[in-house]
Every structure is written in C-alpha cells, then in structure tokens.
C-alpha cells in the first residue's frame, strides 16, 4: 500500500463509510493489544485494481480499492489522529 508514487482511491460506486464508534474502538483495541503482546494482527485483505497515471501530483499509479475500504479509511483516520 505504501508504494512510492502511488495514489490510493475509493471509487464512487463503493458504499459510504458506515463504521460505528464501537467498530473503530474494537479495531483500536486489537491494534493496542497486538502491540502490547508483540504479536501480529491480521486486519484483513485489501483488494484493489491498478492503473497507470500521467504523473499528476507526483503519482504514477492509481490503486482503486475494491474491498477493504472501511478498514483502510479507519486506519488512515487513526494515522491522521496520531
């Protein structure tokens, strides 16, 4: 997901963000517990399609998330909050 010169996007046909506060809290607790125990945590699969871009805004590739958009959005919001 963190490849250089890559832009991630959620296509407009995907459902709206619908995670409730308890779902976000559960994910956060899973992350904290995994960190405390030193174990890994499988957050789930992320499926995307790729297409080449013309380098606009420094991106050479667009990855459109097909599955995993709720988790990806939540983790992104957690990173921003931190």
Secondary structure, DSSP 8 states (H G I E B T S, - for coil): ---TTEEEEE-TTS------HHHHHHHHHHHHHHHHHT--------EEEEEE---GGG-SEEEEEEE-HHHHHHHHHHHHH-
